[in-house]
Amino acid sequence: MKNVLVIYYSQSGQLEEIAQSIARPFLDDADVRLDFYEIRTVHSFPFPWRGDVFFDVFPETFQQIPEEIHPPAPHILERKYDLILFHYQVWYLTPSIPTNSFLKSDYAKTLLGETLVVTISGSRNMWAKAQDKVKALLLQNGAQLVGNIALTDRHHNMISVVTIVDWLFSGVKRKAYGIFPLPGVADQEIRGASKYGETILSRLKEGDFRGMQESLLAQGAVDFRFFLVSMDKKANRMFHIWSTLILKNPRKRSVLVSCFKYYVIFAIYFLSPIVFLIELLLFPILYFARIKKEKAHYQGI
C-alpha cells in the first residue's frame, strides 16, 4: 500500500479541479491510500477579490511573510507518505500567502521531511521564479523534488491579462466582454491532467522516478516561454524594490500601494510590449548564451 498526500490551496477553485484531475488515477487504484489536505489560513482571502485588498496583499506576498494556518488533520500529520503532490497558486510572481505560510510552518517540516514531492502550479503564465522560491523552501524542509508540472493560460500574454482581471474581480469564469476566451488554464487541459497522474503513479509503483520529468515534458507538463521568464525576472527585481519601500513606510502604505497599482498597469500595457520587441530582436544572440540554459533549468527539477 502506497500512501500519497495531495496538498493544495485554491482560491477560485481552479487548482482544486487540477488536483482532483491529477489525483484520479490514484483514487482508482486499490493499492494507494490517498489523503487530501487543503491549506487554510486563519485570515481568509475571499474570492472574488476586491481591488483594494488585491493590491494590499502584494508586499507581504512578495516578501514571503507567513500567516497563521489551520493545522492538518491529526491522521495526516501522523502518517508517513511515499509521495506528496504539492499544488500551489502564484501571487505576484511568488507562491501565494497560504502556500508560503504552510511551507514555513512546522507542519511542513513534519510532512515534507525526507519525502518525495511533485510540484504542480496553476497560474496565468509567469510561474518560473515562484517555482524557484518553492524549491528553496522544499529544500529547507528536507523534501526531495522529483517532478514539476506548470499549467498555465496558454493565450497571448496581453489577452490573458484582460481575461484574468475580469475573473479576479467578478468571480465568474466567463468570456470577458463577450469576445475574449475563457480565463485561466483551459478546461480541456484540466480534464486531461489525469495523464500526468498516470505517469506519476506508474513511477511510484516502480519505485524509480529517474527520467520522470522528461516523460511529463513529453506530455506537455511545462510551458516554457523565454519572454515570460525574462519578464518574470525583471518584474521580481522591481517588486522587491516596491515591496521593501511599502513595508518600510507603514504610515504611507495606502499611498504607496496605490502608486504600485498604477506602476503595474503601466508596466503590463506599455513596458512589456517594448521589452518583448527588444528581446525578439535579440533572440538569435541570446539563444545560445542564455535561453537554452534557462529552458533546461525551468523544464527540469
Secondary structure in CASP SS format (residue, H / E / C, confidence):
PFRMAT SS
TARGET T0000
AUTHOR 0000-0000-0000
METHOD secondary structure of the structure
MODEL  1
M C 1.00
K E 1.00
N E 1.00
V E 1.00
L E 1.00
V E 1.00
I E 1.00
Y E 1.00
Y C 1.00
S C 1.00
Q C 1.00
S C 1.00
G C 1.00
Q H 1.00
L H 1.00
E H 1.00
E H 1.00
I H 1.00
A H 1.00
Q H 1.00
S H 1.00
I H 1.00
A H 1.00
R H 1.00
P H 1.00
F H 1.00
L H 1.00
D C 1.00
D C 1.00
A C 1.00
D C 1.00
V E 1.00
R E 1.00
L E 1.00
D E 1.00
F E 1.00
Y E 1.00
E E 1.00
I C 1.00
R C 1.00
T E 1.00
V C 1.00
H C 1.00
S C 1.00
F C 1.00
P C 1.00
F C 1.00
P C 1.00
W C 1.00
R C 1.00
G H 1.00
D H 1.00
V H 1.00
F H 1.00
F H 1.00
D H 1.00
V C 1.00
F H 1.00
P H 1.00
E H 1.00
T H 1.00
F H 1.00
Q C 1.00
Q C 1.00
I C 1.00
P C 1.00
E C 1.00
E C 1.00
I E 1.00
H C 1.00
P C 1.00
P C 1.00
A C 1.00
P H 1.00
H H 1.00
I H 1.00
L H 1.00
E H 1.00
R C 1.00
K C 1.00
Y C 1.00
D C 1.00
L E 1.00
I E 1.00
L E 1.00
F E 1.00
H E 1.00
Y E 1.00
Q E 1.00
V E 1.00
W E 1.00
Y C 1.00
L C 1.00
T E 1.00
P E 1.00
S C 1.00
I H 1.00
P H 1.00
T H 1.00
N H 1.00
S H 1.00
F H 1.00
L H 1.00
K C 1.00
S C 1.00
D H 1.00
Y H 1.00
A H 1.00
K H 1.00
T H 1.00
L H 1.00
L H 1.00
G C 1.00
E C 1.00
T C 1.00
L E 1.00
V E 1.00
V E 1.00
T E 1.00
I E 1.00
S E 1.00
G E 1.00
S E 1.00
R C 1.00
N C 1.00
M C 1.00
W C 1.00
A H 1.00
K H 1.00
A H 1.00
Q H 1.00
D H 1.00
K H 1.00
V H 1.00
K H 1.00
A H 1.00
L H 1.00
L H 1.00
L H 1.00
Q H 1.00
N C 1.00
G C 1.00
A C 1.00
Q E 1.00
L E 1.00
V E 1.00
G E 1.00
N E 1.00
I E 1.00
A E 1.00
L E 1.00
T E 1.00
D C 1.00
R C 1.00
H C 1.00
H C 1.00
N H 1.00
M H 1.00
I H 1.00
S H 1.00
V H 1.00
V H 1.00
T H 1.00
I H 1.00
V H 1.00
D H 1.00
W H 1.00
L H 1.00
F H 1.00
S H 1.00
G C 1.00
V C 1.00
K C 1.00
R C 1.00
K C 1.00
A H 1.00
Y H 1.00
G H 1.00
I C 1.00
F C 1.00
P C 1.00
L C 1.00
P C 1.00
G C 1.00
V C 1.00
A C 1.00
D H 1.00
Q H 1.00
E H 1.00
I H 1.00
R H 1.00
G C 1.00
A C 1.00
S H 1.00
K H 1.00
Y H 1.00
G H 1.00
E H 1.00
T H 1.00
I H 1.00
L H 1.00
S H 1.00
R H 1.00
L H 1.00
K H 1.00
E H 1.00
G C 1.00
D C 1.00
F C 1.00
R C 1.00
G C 1.00
M H 1.00
Q H 1.00
E H 1.00
S H 1.00
L H 1.00
L H 1.00
A H 1.00
Q C 1.00
G C 1.00
A C 1.00
V E 1.00
D C 1.00
F C 1.00
R C 1.00
F H 1.00
F H 1.00
L H 1.00
V H 1.00
S H 1.00
M H 1.00
D H 1.00
K H 1.00
K H 1.00
A H 1.00
N H 1.00
R H 1.00
M H 1.00
F H 1.00
H H 1.00
I H 1.00
W H 1.00
S H 1.00
T H 1.00
L H 1.00
I H 1.00
L H 1.00
K H 1.00
N C 1.00
P H 1.00
R H 1.00
K H 1.00
R H 1.00
S H 1.00
V H 1.00
L H 1.00
V H 1.00
S H 1.00
C H 1.00
F H 1.00
K H 1.00
Y H 1.00
Y H 1.00
V H 1.00
I H 1.00
F H 1.00
A H 1.00
I H 1.00
Y H 1.00
F H 1.00
L H 1.00
S H 1.00
P H 1.00
I H 1.00
V H 1.00
F H 1.00
L H 1.00
I H 1.00
E H 1.00
L H 1.00
L H 1.00
L H 1.00
F H 1.00
P H 1.00
I H 1.00
L H 1.00
Y H 1.00
F H 1.00
A H 1.00
R H 1.00
I H 1.00
K H 1.00
K H 1.00
E H 1.00
K H 1.00
A H 1.00
H H 1.00
Y H 1.00
Q H 1.00
G C 1.00
I C 1.00
END
